[in-house]
Every structure is written in C-alpha cells, then in structure tokens.
Amino acid sequence: MQTFENQQPSLLELIEEVPRIALAPAQKTQLATLVEALLAEIAATLAREVGNEQDHQ
C-alpha cells in the first residue's frame, strides 16, 4: 500500500507562515479593510440565502 504525503498545507500552517512579501503599514490597513468588506458581503449574501430558503419552505 502506498502512502501519499499531503502536498497542500493546512490553513493553520498558512496562517503561521511568515509572509513571503513585506507590506507597508498602509498596505496592511488597506488589505484589512478589503478583507472586512469581503467578509461583510459574504455574510450578507449568506443571510439573504437563508432568508430565501425559509421563504420557500
């Protein structure tokens, strides 16, 4: 039986990794703002989908 090594790192490993590029503080702030906006949009979309599913039941 062959065993295969997991070639893809886990999310936790990626978070703990040192970034490969250095970001200026202003870029980090912009990136954080963008991530927050994307997460808010995802949450709003999921909330609408849940509402739509409840309306159809």
C-alpha positions in Angstrom: 0.0 0.0 0.0 1.3 3.4 -0.9 1.0 6.4 1.4 0.8 9.8 0.0 2.0 12.9 1.7 -0.4 15.8 1.9 1.1 18.3 -0.6 -1.2 21.1 0.4 -0.5 22.9 3.7 -3.4 23.3 6.2 -5.0 26.7 6.7 -3.4 26.9 10.2 0.1 26.2 8.7 -0.5 29.0 6.1 -1.5 31.5 8.8 1.6 30.7 10.9 3.9 31.1 7.9 6.0 34.2 7.6 4.6 36.3 4.7 6.6 36.0 1.5 6.4 39.7 0.8 6.6 42.6 3.1 3.7 45.0 3.2 3.9 48.6 4.2 1.6 49.6 7.2 -0.7 51.5 4.8 -1.0 48.4 2.6 -1.8 46.2 5.6 -4.5 48.6 6.6 -5.9 48.6 3.1 -5.8 44.8 3.0 -7.6 44.5 6.4 -10.3 46.9 5.2 -10.7 44.9 2.0 -11.0 41.6 3.9 -13.5 43.1 6.3 -15.6 44.4 3.4 -15.5 41.0 1.6 -16.4 39.1 4.8 -19.3 41.5 5.4 -20.5 41.0 1.8 -20.3 37.2 2.2 -22.2 37.3 5.5 -24.9 39.5 3.9 -25.2 37.1 1.0 -25.5 34.1 3.2 -28.1 35.8 5.3 -30.2 36.6 2.2 -29.9 33.0 1.0 -31.0 31.6 4.4 -34.0 34.0 4.3 -34.8 32.9 0.8 -34.7 29.3 1.8 -37.0 29.9 4.7 -39.5 31.7 2.4 -39.7 28.7 0.1 -40.5 26.2 2.9 
